[in-house]
Amino acid sequence: MPFLDPRLGDVEDDASSTKSRSLSGLAGSLLAEISLPKLFAAWLSLVALPVLVLGLGPLLASIWIGAASTTVERLFSGLVPIAIGLMLAAAAYFGGRPLWRLVETNFWSLNALAIQPGYALVRELLRHLAEKRGERSRGRGWTALLAGLIVAAISGAILALVLPETRWTGTLADLAEPGRLAIAALYNAVAIIAAYVAVAALVWGVADASMAQPEDLTAFAPRTAEGRVFHVAHLSDIHIVGERYGFRIESGRAGPRGNERLARLLARLAEIEAAGELDLVLLSGDMTDAGRAAEWAVFFDAIAAYPALARKMVALPGNHDLNVVDRANPARLDLPLSPPKRLRQMRLVAALDRLQGRSVRVVDAATGRPGVTLAEALDPHRAAIAAFADAGGMRRSLALAPLLATVFPMVLPPEATGGLGVVLLNSNAETHFSFTNALGFMPREQEAALAALLDADPHGIYLVALHHHVVEYPRPAKALSERIGTALVNGSWFVRRLSRFADRVIVMHGHRHIDWIGRCGPLAIVSAPSPVMNARDAGTTAFYVHAIGRAADGRITLHAPRRIEIEGETVA
């Protein structure tokens, strides 16, 4: 055997691996390699501009009201004031609504991507310390409340510090001094955010402390002779690489190389399907390792050998399918309007169309009913997507910007009364940095459409599938890094919203690469292990085929699953 076998990789394959390198080591590499001009441009557009708009809102509103009042008083003193009044009215009608919509959007973006994660960071740090002392379940409630109090106290102190410098009213003369106006806007924005966080952190803390805490599922529903049982293979985080001996970003050489384990998995799954023991294959994200075209090509080549199996597949996006900027360089970042980010989104949309375009439907948020198929929803955009994929360009990218959000949620409707439906959600936050690619967020629009769908079909039972885990599991974590930066940012809110449907839904997700079946109050939650991670070449991995049924009273039931192991191989 050669002293250096290239099939086994080397230290270069561990460049982005949290399994082979520490977070501090990765952060050091990031700081050394990051593009400072890009970082400044990203900070300007993602942080500085939203903060400025938020702080300017009250000032511009007061200036407009003052000018409008003066104009009304002089309305009958001549034609010029009348013209000015009409111009102000037109500006309010055409410009006011977009302005306030921008303020609102940026406010919630800051909340979702910066403020709430700060509370989650404190909460998970306290929980991590509590679990090290053996206070696993008992400590979850008080740590949430204490985290809320700590964040509220810090925010209150910041508010008290900046409040004397704020200014909430202005005049037209202020527009001649944009520098002073910008400084006032900055203080206003900090005060608004601090006041909001102080109140919201307390609300989050009390809500998290008072809600049912997650716990392991101790017993499955017994099977009966009545009613149909649906067999669902839950796959997640298969992280296909585009090279025969390639290693995955997160694991590096601490995980198996290439895609051979996936090939064995599909062959085993095809045997189960041929035996009539499989109704559905759910892929809950991270089909690819970095959303590259070559990786999607490998995916479709792999399933092409099993057409009957492919017809039973439905999938949703994971963070690696959308948010990894450069698998070889974790320091690289995308600018907010970057065409490469849009290209990854369009690859994902095209892949979902090819896999399930004729079977899943886009939920009509207005009616809550399944609308047109995904293929029909994409028909008006196919030429634009193809042109963008072929030639790129900022103009084509901007034209396709809203598309990804409009096709979620997707739903695979129940085949008949009493059947099992699947709702597919996109839980990936809009991030622009490989180092923060794992962040998840559930948009209000998707949650509202999901609720409308379930309300419109009160007798249906559904799997609600997303990529990110909605709660932290009630088990000790080896490191704090496992608990932060990866969970759904607003997961506790999502769980509370979904709990009223707990008798008709089961939540299924991936992302953490480990298996867990449990409950959060009445809501059943299933996490899928990664069948290609957490083991070296010779190690064994696994996936589950879940048995879903309906009780006599109509409730959805989860029976004992079947664990399917995928053995490793030794490099010859």
Backbone torsions as a table, in degrees:
resi	resn	phi	psi	omega
1	MET	NA	134.0	-179.1
2	PRO	-64.9	150.5	-178.4
3	PHE	-68.3	-17.2	176.7
4	LEU	-135.4	103.0	-178.0
5	ASP	-93.3	111.2	-176.6
6	PRO	-63.3	-21.0	178.2
7	ARG	-67.1	-23.4	-177.5
8	LEU	-89.6	-1.4	178.4
9	GLY	72.8	-176.1	178.3
10	ASP	-152.9	-169.2	-172.5
11	VAL	-60.8	-25.7	179.1
12	GLU	-62.9	-28.0	179.8
13	ASP	-73.5	-10.8	179.6
14	ASP	-96.9	12.0	-171.1
15	ALA	-56.7	-38.8	-176.0
16	SER	-112.1	10.9	-170.2
17	SER	-83.4	122.2	173.1
18	THR	-78.6	-12.6	176.0
19	LYS	-83.4	-28.8	-176.7
20	SER	-106.7	-18.8	179.4
21	ARG	-130.4	147.4	179.5
22	SER	-75.5	160.1	177.3
23	LEU	-62.9	-35.3	179.0
24	SER	-66.9	-37.2	177.1
25	GLY	-65.7	-41.8	177.6
26	LEU	-65.1	-40.8	179.8
27	ALA	-63.3	-38.3	177.6
28	GLY	-63.0	-43.5	176.9
29	SER	-63.1	-39.3	-179.1
30	LEU	-61.3	-47.4	-177.8
31	LEU	-63.8	-31.7	-178.7
32	ALA	-76.5	-28.1	-171.8
33	GLU	-106.4	-12.5	-171.4
34	ILE	-66.2	147.3	177.2
35	SER	-84.0	110.1	-177.1
36	LEU	-65.0	-41.4	176.2
37	PRO	-59.5	-41.5	177.9
38	LYS	-66.6	-39.6	179.3
39	LEU	-62.0	-42.1	179.1
40	PHE	-65.2	-43.2	179.5
41	ALA	-62.8	-40.9	179.1
42	ALA	-66.3	-42.6	178.3
43	TRP	-62.3	-40.1	-179.0
44	LEU	-62.3	-44.8	-175.1
45	SER	-82.6	-31.5	-175.1
46	LEU	-94.0	-24.6	-176.5
47	VAL	-119.1	-58.1	-172.7
48	ALA	-62.9	-48.6	-177.9
49	LEU	-64.2	-47.3	176.9
50	PRO	-59.3	-39.8	179.2
51	VAL	-64.8	-42.2	179.7
52	LEU	-62.7	-44.2	179.4
53	VAL	-62.7	-42.5	179.8
54	LEU	-62.0	-43.9	-179.2
55	GLY	-73.1	-30.6	179.8
56	LEU	-74.1	-22.9	-175.3
57	GLY	-49.3	-57.3	-179.7
58	PRO	-62.1	-37.2	-179.3
59	LEU	-66.4	-48.1	-179.7
60	LEU	-65.1	-35.9	178.1
61	ALA	-63.3	-43.7	-179.4
62	SER	-68.2	-36.6	177.1
63	ILE	-63.3	-44.5	-179.5
64	TRP	-64.2	-43.1	-179.2
65	ILE	-63.6	-42.1	178.8
66	GLY	-63.2	-43.8	179.6
67	ALA	-66.1	-38.7	179.9
68	ALA	-66.2	-39.9	179.2
69	SER	-63.7	-43.8	178.8
70	THR	-62.2	-40.0	-179.3
71	THR	-65.7	-39.9	179.3
72	VAL	-63.0	-39.6	-179.7
73	GLU	-63.3	-33.8	-176.6
74	ARG	-99.6	13.1	-169.9
75	LEU	-58.2	-32.9	-174.7
76	PHE	-102.5	14.3	-177.1
77	SER	-96.7	1.3	178.6
78	GLY	161.7	170.9	-177.8
79	LEU	-74.2	-34.4	-178.2
80	VAL	-62.1	-48.8	177.0
81	PRO	-59.7	-36.2	178.2
82	ILE	-62.7	-42.0	179.3
83	ALA	-63.6	-40.9	178.2
84	ILE	-62.6	-41.3	178.5
85	GLY	-61.0	-41.8	178.4
86	LEU	-65.2	-39.0	178.9
87	MET	-65.0	-42.3	178.2
88	LEU	-64.8	-39.4	178.0
89	ALA	-63.5	-41.4	178.5
90	ALA	-65.1	-40.5	178.9
91	ALA	-63.7	-39.7	178.9
92	ALA	-65.3	-38.8	-176.9
93	TYR	-73.0	-47.5	-175.5
94	PHE	-87.8	-29.9	-176.3
95	GLY	-105.2	-26.4	-176.4
96	GLY	-64.9	-46.6	-177.9
97	ARG	-63.1	-48.2	176.1
98	PRO	-60.1	-36.2	179.8
99	LEU	-62.1	-48.8	-178.4
100	TRP	-69.8	-31.4	175.1
101	ARG	-63.7	-39.0	178.2
102	LEU	-65.7	-42.0	177.7
103	VAL	-59.9	-46.7	-178.5
104	GLU	-63.1	-44.8	-178.8
105	THR	-61.5	-45.0	-178.6
106	ASN	-68.1	-33.8	177.9
107	PHE	-61.5	-48.0	-178.5
108	TRP	-73.6	-26.8	174.2
109	SER	-65.3	-43.6	176.2
110	LEU	-62.1	-40.3	179.0
111	ASN	-61.9	-44.9	-173.8
112	ALA	-74.6	-36.9	-169.7
113	LEU	-106.5	-8.7	-178.9
114	ALA	-132.6	-45.4	-170.7
115	ILE	-80.0	-55.6	-179.0
116	GLN	-62.2	-38.8	174.7
117	PRO	-60.6	-29.1	175.6
118	GLY	-62.8	-43.5	174.7
119	TYR	-62.9	-43.7	-179.9
120	ALA	-62.5	-36.8	178.9
121	LEU	-61.6	-47.4	179.2
122	VAL	-64.3	-42.6	-179.6
123	ARG	-60.9	-47.9	-177.4
124	GLU	-71.2	-30.7	174.4
125	LEU	-63.0	-44.9	178.5
126	LEU	-64.8	-40.1	179.3
127	ARG	-66.4	-38.2	179.0
128	HIS	-62.6	-43.0	178.6
129	LEU	-67.1	-38.9	-179.9
130	ALA	-65.1	-40.2	-178.9
131	GLU	-68.9	-30.9	175.8
132	LYS	-65.5	-22.2	177.3
133	ARG	-94.4	4.0	176.8
134	GLY	88.4	8.4	-178.3
135	GLU	-97.9	66.3	-170.6
136	ARG	-69.8	-69.1	-175.4
137	SER	-80.2	-37.4	-177.6
138	ARG	-65.8	-28.3	-175.6
139	GLY	-85.6	-11.7	-173.8
140	ARG	-64.8	-39.4	-178.0
141	GLY	-69.8	-49.8	-176.2
142	TRP	-70.0	-29.1	178.1
143	THR	-67.3	-36.0	177.4
144	ALA	-64.8	-45.5	180.0
145	LEU	-65.1	-43.1	179.7
146	LEU	-64.9	-38.4	177.2
147	ALA	-62.0	-41.5	177.4
148	GLY	-61.4	-42.4	179.6
149	LEU	-66.0	-41.1	-179.9
150	ILE	-64.1	-48.3	-178.9
151	VAL	-65.3	-39.6	178.2
152	ALA	-63.2	-39.9	179.7
153	ALA	-65.9	-43.6	178.5
154	ILE	-63.6	-42.9	180.0
155	SER	-66.1	-39.1	177.7
156	GLY	-62.7	-38.7	178.3
157	ALA	-65.4	-40.9	178.2
158	ILE	-64.6	-41.7	178.4
159	LEU	-60.3	-45.4	179.2
160	ALA	-62.6	-32.4	-178.1
161	LEU	-72.1	-40.5	-173.8
162	VAL	-95.0	-15.3	-174.3
163	LEU	-57.6	-39.7	178.9
164	PRO	-63.2	-20.9	-177.6
165	GLU	-93.4	-3.5	-176.5
166	THR	-79.4	157.5	175.5
167	ARG	-146.8	124.5	-170.2
168	TRP	-107.1	-8.4	178.2
169	THR	-126.1	154.0	180.0
170	GLY	-148.9	175.6	178.1
171	THR	-129.7	172.3	178.5
172	LEU	-60.0	-28.6	-179.7
173	ALA	-64.7	-26.5	179.5
174	ASP	-65.7	-25.3	-179.4
175	LEU	-67.2	-19.8	178.2
176	ALA	-79.7	-8.8	179.2
177	GLU	-125.2	73.5	-175.7
178	PRO	-61.3	-29.2	179.9
179	GLY	-63.7	-48.9	178.5
180	ARG	-64.4	-36.3	179.4
181	LEU	-65.2	-39.3	179.5
182	ALA	-66.0	-40.8	178.9
183	ILE	-64.2	-43.6	177.1
184	ALA	-61.8	-39.9	179.3
185	ALA	-63.4	-37.8	179.7
186	LEU	-63.9	-47.1	178.0
187	TYR	-62.1	-41.4	179.1
188	ASN	-60.5	-45.6	-178.0
189	ALA	-62.5	-43.2	178.8
190	VAL	-62.6	-41.0	179.8
191	ALA	-65.6	-43.5	179.7
192	ILE	-61.8	-47.3	-178.4
193	ILE	-65.0	-43.6	-179.1
194	ALA	-63.4	-42.8	179.0
195	ALA	-63.7	-42.8	179.5
196	TYR	-62.7	-46.3	-177.7
197	VAL	-64.2	-39.9	-179.7
198	ALA	-58.2	-42.7	179.6
199	VAL	-76.4	-47.4	-175.7
200	ALA	-63.5	-37.8	-179.4
201	ALA	-62.0	-39.6	176.5
202	LEU	-64.8	-42.1	178.3
203	VAL	-62.7	-46.6	178.4
204	TRP	-60.0	-45.2	-178.1
205	GLY	-62.4	-46.9	179.6
206	VAL	-65.0	-42.6	-179.4
207	ALA	-63.4	-44.6	179.8
208	ASP	-67.2	-36.2	-178.6
209	ALA	-72.5	-32.9	-175.5
210	SER	-89.4	-16.3	-179.5
211	MET	-78.3	161.1	177.1
212	ALA	-62.7	135.6	-179.2
213	GLN	-87.5	148.3	-179.7
214	PRO	-64.4	144.6	179.0
215	GLU	-146.7	153.0	178.7
216	ASP	-63.1	144.3	174.4
217	LEU	-78.4	120.7	-173.8
218	THR	-93.5	-18.9	-178.3
219	ALA	-150.4	143.0	176.5
220	PHE	-98.9	158.9	178.9
221	ALA	-67.5	135.4	178.1
222	PRO	-71.2	147.5	177.6
223	ARG	-80.1	144.4	176.1
224	THR	-124.0	167.8	-179.4
225	ALA	-73.8	-19.9	-176.8
226	GLU	-93.4	150.0	174.2
227	GLY	81.4	151.0	-178.7
228	ARG	-84.6	145.4	174.6
229	VAL	-112.8	128.6	-179.8
230	PHE	-98.4	130.0	-179.8
231	HIS	-101.6	117.0	-173.8
232	VAL	-120.3	115.4	172.7
233	ALA	-81.7	120.5	-177.7
234	HIS	-104.1	106.9	177.6
235	LEU	-109.1	146.2	176.7
236	SER	-157.1	151.4	171.8
237	ASP	57.0	54.4	176.5
238	ILE	-84.8	-15.0	167.3
239	HIS	45.2	58.4	-180.0
240	ILE	-64.0	134.9	175.0
241	VAL	-106.4	158.4	-174.8
242	GLY	-91.3	-0.3	-178.5
243	GLU	-118.4	147.9	-177.1
244	ARG	-59.8	-38.5	-179.1
245	TYR	-113.4	22.6	-177.3
246	GLY	-71.2	151.6	176.8
247	PHE	-108.8	153.6	-175.6
248	ARG	-83.3	151.7	-173.7
249	ILE	-54.8	-51.4	-171.2
250	GLU	-73.4	-38.7	-172.6
251	SER	-93.1	-29.5	-174.0
252	GLY	57.0	-139.0	-179.3
253	ARG	-74.8	-3.3	175.6
254	ALA	-80.1	-0.4	178.1
255	GLY	-128.9	173.5	-178.2
256	PRO	-70.6	152.3	-180.0
257	ARG	-91.0	154.2	172.5
258	GLY	62.0	-161.0	-174.0
259	ASN	-118.3	15.4	-177.1
260	GLU	-63.7	-34.8	179.2
261	ARG	-66.0	-36.2	175.9
262	LEU	-63.0	-41.0	178.7
263	ALA	-60.5	-41.5	178.3
264	ARG	-68.9	-35.8	177.3
265	LEU	-61.5	-47.4	-178.7
266	LEU	-64.5	-38.6	177.9
267	ALA	-63.0	-41.1	178.7
268	ARG	-67.5	-39.7	179.4
269	LEU	-66.2	-37.1	178.0
270	ALA	-63.6	-35.2	176.5
271	GLU	-64.0	-41.3	179.2
272	ILE	-65.5	-41.0	179.6
273	GLU	-65.8	-41.8	-179.6
274	ALA	-64.5	-27.2	178.7
275	ALA	-82.3	1.9	178.9
276	GLY	75.2	25.1	-176.3
277	GLU	-112.8	28.4	-177.2
278	LEU	-148.2	126.4	178.6
279	ASP	-106.5	-28.1	-172.9
280	LEU	-156.0	146.1	171.8
281	VAL	-119.5	115.4	-179.5
282	LEU	-103.0	121.6	175.7
283	LEU	-105.7	106.9	-173.6
284	SER	-96.0	48.1	168.3
285	GLY	100.0	165.9	-176.3
286	ASP	56.8	49.6	172.2
287	MET	-66.2	-34.8	-179.4
288	THR	-111.7	165.6	179.7
289	ASP	-87.3	-25.3	-178.9
290	ALA	-151.7	16.1	177.1
291	GLY	67.1	24.5	-177.6
292	ARG	-84.5	154.6	-178.4
293	ALA	-60.0	-41.0	-179.3
294	ALA	-62.5	-34.7	-179.9
295	GLU	-69.8	-42.0	175.2
296	TRP	-63.3	-37.0	178.0
297	ALA	-61.9	-42.6	178.4
298	VAL	-63.2	-40.5	179.5
299	PHE	-58.4	-49.8	-177.4
300	PHE	-72.1	-31.4	173.1
301	ASP	-63.6	-39.1	-177.3
302	ALA	-66.9	-42.4	-176.9
303	ILE	-84.8	-12.4	179.5
304	ALA	-62.4	-27.2	179.5
305	ALA	-75.0	-9.0	-177.6
306	TYR	-131.6	70.5	-174.6
307	PRO	-61.2	-37.6	179.3
308	ALA	-64.8	-36.6	177.8
309	LEU	-69.9	-43.3	-178.6
310	ALA	-60.4	-34.5	-179.4
311	ARG	-67.8	-18.0	-179.7
312	LYS	-98.9	7.2	-177.7
313	MET	-92.6	139.3	166.4
314	VAL	-133.1	148.7	-173.6
315	ALA	-142.9	163.1	175.8
316	LEU	-142.4	163.1	-173.8
317	PRO	-81.1	145.8	170.3
318	GLY	-110.7	173.2	-177.1
319	ASN	-64.2	-32.6	178.9
320	HIS	-71.6	-24.5	177.1
321	ASP	-73.8	-23.8	-171.7
322	LEU	-121.1	-37.5	-162.7
323	ASN	-110.5	2.7	176.6
324	VAL	-84.8	114.8	-175.4
325	VAL	-73.3	-47.2	-177.9
326	ASP	-151.3	112.4	-175.3
327	ARG	-65.0	-20.0	-178.6
328	ALA	-93.5	-9.5	-174.8
329	ASN	-144.4	95.5	-178.2
330	PRO	-67.0	-11.5	-179.6
331	ALA	-84.9	-10.8	-176.9
332	ARG	-77.2	143.3	178.6
333	LEU	-133.4	156.4	175.3
334	ASP	-95.9	143.8	167.4
335	LEU	-76.1	156.3	-174.2
336	PRO	-53.8	-35.2	-177.8
337	LEU	-102.9	22.1	-174.5
338	SER	-64.6	125.0	176.3
339	PRO	-58.7	-35.1	178.1
340	PRO	-58.3	-36.0	177.2
341	LYS	-63.8	-43.8	178.4
342	ARG	-64.5	-33.8	179.5
343	LEU	-64.8	-40.9	176.7
344	ARG	-62.8	-37.8	177.6
345	GLN	-64.5	-42.4	-178.4
346	MET	-70.7	-33.5	173.3
347	ARG	-60.6	-43.5	179.7
348	LEU	-62.8	-46.8	179.7
349	VAL	-60.1	-43.9	179.9
350	ALA	-65.2	-38.3	179.1
351	ALA	-66.0	-43.1	178.2
352	LEU	-65.3	-36.4	177.1
353	ASP	-62.9	-43.5	-179.6
354	ARG	-66.7	-38.0	-176.1
355	LEU	-77.9	-42.9	-169.3
356	GLN	-140.9	18.8	-174.1
357	GLY	-59.5	-30.9	-177.5
358	ARG	-94.7	-9.3	-175.5
359	SER	-105.2	-35.1	-179.3
360	VAL	-94.9	157.5	-179.3
361	ARG	-124.4	152.6	176.9
362	VAL	-85.8	130.6	-178.2
363	VAL	-71.4	129.2	174.3
364	ASP	-81.7	107.4	-175.0
365	ALA	-63.0	-28.4	-177.8
366	ALA	-70.5	-40.1	-176.6
367	THR	-104.3	-19.0	-175.7
368	GLY	77.6	6.3	-179.1
369	ARG	-98.2	152.4	171.6
370	PRO	-59.6	128.9	-178.0
371	GLY	-96.7	-134.9	-178.4
372	VAL	-72.4	161.7	175.5
373	THR	-67.5	162.0	177.3
374	LEU	-58.8	-40.6	179.4
375	ALA	-60.9	-42.1	179.3
376	GLU	-68.0	-37.1	178.5
377	ALA	-64.7	-31.0	-177.9
378	LEU	-89.3	-13.0	-176.2
379	ASP	-52.2	-45.3	-178.9
380	PRO	-67.2	-13.0	-172.5
381	HIS	-110.9	-1.8	-172.7
382	ARG	-60.9	-44.9	-178.6
383	ALA	-64.1	-40.5	-179.5
384	ALA	-66.8	-39.8	178.4
385	ILE	-64.5	-44.3	-179.7
386	ALA	-63.0	-42.2	-180.0
387	ALA	-65.2	-39.8	179.1
388	PHE	-67.5	-43.3	179.4
389	ALA	-63.2	-30.5	-177.8
390	ASP	-82.5	-39.3	-172.0
391	ALA	-118.7	-14.2	-178.1
392	GLY	66.7	-153.1	176.9
393	GLY	105.0	142.2	-178.2
394	MET	-64.7	-41.7	-177.6
395	ARG	-62.6	-46.8	178.9
396	ARG	-64.8	-36.7	179.0
397	SER	-63.0	-46.4	-178.7
398	LEU	-64.3	-35.3	179.7
399	ALA	-64.3	-27.3	-177.7
400	LEU	-97.8	2.3	-173.3
401	ALA	-55.9	-42.2	-176.0
402	PRO	-79.9	-7.4	-166.4
403	LEU	-63.2	-46.4	-175.3
404	LEU	-58.2	-42.8	-177.6
405	ALA	-67.3	-29.4	-174.6
406	THR	-76.3	-17.2	-177.4
407	VAL	-96.8	1.6	176.3
408	PHE	-117.2	144.0	0.3
409	PRO	-73.1	153.5	167.9
410	MET	-104.8	153.7	178.9
411	VAL	-137.9	135.1	167.6
412	LEU	-97.2	101.9	-172.9
413	PRO	-66.4	153.6	173.0
414	PRO	-58.0	140.3	-178.1
415	GLU	-64.6	-32.8	-178.9
416	ALA	-156.9	175.1	177.0
417	THR	-58.5	128.6	-176.8
418	GLY	91.7	-3.8	179.9
419	GLY	-79.0	-179.1	-178.6
420	LEU	-111.6	126.5	176.4
421	GLY	-105.1	164.1	178.9
422	VAL	-132.9	128.1	175.0
423	VAL	-105.7	127.0	-176.9
424	LEU	-109.0	121.8	-176.3
425	LEU	-114.2	154.6	172.7
426	ASN	-106.9	107.0	-175.5
427	SER	-100.3	13.5	-176.8
428	ASN	-84.0	127.3	175.7
429	ALA	-72.9	157.0	176.5
430	GLU	-78.8	94.5	177.3
431	THR	-114.7	161.2	-174.0
432	HIS	-129.0	13.8	-169.9
433	PHE	-137.5	127.1	-179.5
434	SER	-57.7	-33.6	-176.6
435	PHE	-68.7	-22.0	-179.9
436	THR	-115.9	22.7	-172.0
437	ASN	-67.6	-19.1	-171.1
438	ALA	-84.6	-4.4	-175.0
439	LEU	-64.9	136.1	179.5
440	GLY	-120.4	149.9	-179.1
441	PHE	-154.1	136.0	177.8
442	MET	-100.9	109.3	-179.3
443	PRO	-63.6	147.3	178.5
444	ARG	-59.8	-35.8	-178.2
445	GLU	-64.0	-41.3	179.5
446	GLN	-67.7	-42.0	179.3
447	GLU	-62.9	-40.2	179.4
448	ALA	-65.2	-41.6	178.5
449	ALA	-66.1	-38.4	176.7
450	LEU	-62.4	-46.4	179.5
451	ALA	-62.6	-40.1	178.8
452	ALA	-63.7	-39.6	178.6
453	LEU	-63.2	-45.8	-178.4
454	LEU	-69.4	-34.5	176.5
455	ASP	-67.4	-35.9	-177.9
456	ALA	-74.9	-17.9	-179.7
457	ASP	-127.8	73.1	-172.6
458	PRO	-67.7	-13.1	-178.0
459	HIS	-103.4	-4.4	-177.6
460	GLY	-83.1	151.1	172.4
461	ILE	-113.1	142.2	-170.5
462	TYR	-140.1	148.5	162.2
463	LEU	-92.5	126.1	176.2
464	VAL	-101.5	110.2	-171.5
465	ALA	-111.0	135.2	174.5
466	LEU	-148.5	173.4	-176.9
467	HIS	-87.1	-46.8	-170.9
468	HIS	-82.6	148.5	176.3
469	HIS	-73.6	139.7	-173.1
470	VAL	-90.8	-19.2	175.6
471	VAL	-139.9	156.2	172.5
472	GLU	-79.5	132.5	-175.5
473	TYR	-66.0	149.4	179.7
474	PRO	-81.4	60.1	177.2
475	ARG	-143.4	149.1	-177.6
476	PRO	-63.0	144.0	174.8
477	ALA	-101.8	145.1	179.8
478	LYS	-68.5	-33.1	-177.5
479	ALA	-144.7	153.3	178.4
480	LEU	-60.4	-31.2	-178.2
481	SER	-61.7	-21.7	177.8
482	GLU	-74.6	-16.7	-172.1
483	ARG	-101.7	-18.8	-173.2
484	ILE	-120.7	151.8	174.4
485	GLY	81.1	0.0	-177.1
486	THR	-125.8	-28.5	-177.5
487	ALA	-73.5	165.7	174.3
488	LEU	-63.2	122.7	-175.2
489	VAL	-55.8	-45.0	-179.5
490	ASN	-106.9	39.3	-175.9
491	GLY	-62.7	-42.8	-179.0
492	SER	-64.4	-36.9	175.1
493	TRP	-62.6	-43.7	-178.9
494	PHE	-64.3	-41.2	178.5
495	VAL	-62.7	-43.4	179.3
496	ARG	-63.9	-39.7	179.4
497	ARG	-66.4	-33.8	-175.3
498	LEU	-86.9	-14.6	-174.0
499	SER	-63.0	-27.2	180.0
500	ARG	-70.0	-12.8	176.6
501	PHE	-106.3	16.0	-170.6
502	ALA	-61.4	-24.4	179.7
503	ASP	-78.7	-6.1	-176.7
504	ARG	-127.3	-1.3	-177.2
505	VAL	-133.8	152.6	168.4
506	ILE	-126.8	129.5	179.3
507	VAL	-86.5	131.1	176.8
508	MET	-126.9	135.1	-177.4
509	HIS	-149.4	175.5	176.1
510	GLY	-129.5	-127.1	169.5
511	HIS	80.9	-45.6	-176.5
512	ARG	-85.7	-11.4	177.4
513	HIS	71.6	9.1	179.8
514	ILE	-126.3	155.8	-178.6
515	ASP	-91.2	139.7	175.0
516	TRP	-157.0	132.9	175.0
517	ILE	-126.0	121.0	-176.2
518	GLY	-157.9	-164.8	-179.9
519	ARG	-137.5	151.6	168.1
520	CYS	-125.5	96.9	-168.0
521	GLY	66.7	-129.7	-179.9
522	PRO	-84.6	-7.2	-172.2
523	LEU	-87.2	122.1	177.9
524	ALA	-82.9	137.6	-176.9
525	ILE	-132.2	132.5	-178.5
526	VAL	-125.3	125.0	176.4
527	SER	-106.6	135.8	-179.5
528	ALA	-95.3	135.8	171.8
529	PRO	-74.9	160.5	172.9
530	SER	-85.2	125.4	179.5
531	PRO	-80.1	1.7	-179.3
532	VAL	-128.8	7.6	-177.8
533	MET	-123.2	177.9	175.0
534	ASN	61.5	23.9	176.1
535	ALA	-158.7	147.6	174.4
536	ARG	-81.2	-177.1	-174.3
537	ASP	-52.6	-41.9	-175.6
538	ALA	-85.6	-7.2	-177.0
539	GLY	-77.7	165.6	-179.8
540	THR	-103.8	135.5	173.7
541	THR	-120.2	179.3	-174.8
542	ALA	-157.0	164.0	167.2
543	PHE	-141.9	173.8	-175.5
544	TYR	-122.7	145.0	166.5
545	VAL	-107.5	112.3	-176.2
546	HIS	-90.3	148.6	178.8
547	ALA	-110.7	114.9	-176.4
548	ILE	-113.5	131.2	179.2
549	GLY	-137.5	-169.8	179.0
550	ARG	-132.3	129.5	178.8
551	ALA	-73.8	170.9	-178.4
552	ALA	-62.0	-29.4	-180.0
553	ASP	-88.3	5.9	176.3
554	GLY	96.4	-8.4	-179.0
555	ARG	-70.4	147.1	175.0
556	ILE	-73.6	142.0	-177.7
557	THR	-127.8	147.9	178.5
558	LEU	-116.6	113.9	178.9
559	HIS	-91.8	171.4	-179.0
560	ALA	-59.8	130.3	-178.0
561	PRO	-82.4	168.8	176.4
562	ARG	-108.1	123.7	-179.3
563	ARG	-91.8	126.4	-179.8
564	ILE	-112.5	117.5	-178.3
565	GLU	-94.7	142.2	177.1
566	ILE	-115.0	111.2	-176.9
567	GLU	-74.6	153.4	178.6
568	GLY	-85.3	-171.6	178.5
569	GLU	-142.1	150.1	179.1
570	THR	-95.9	133.0	179.7
571	VAL	-68.5	125.6	-177.9
572	ALA	-75.1	NA	NA
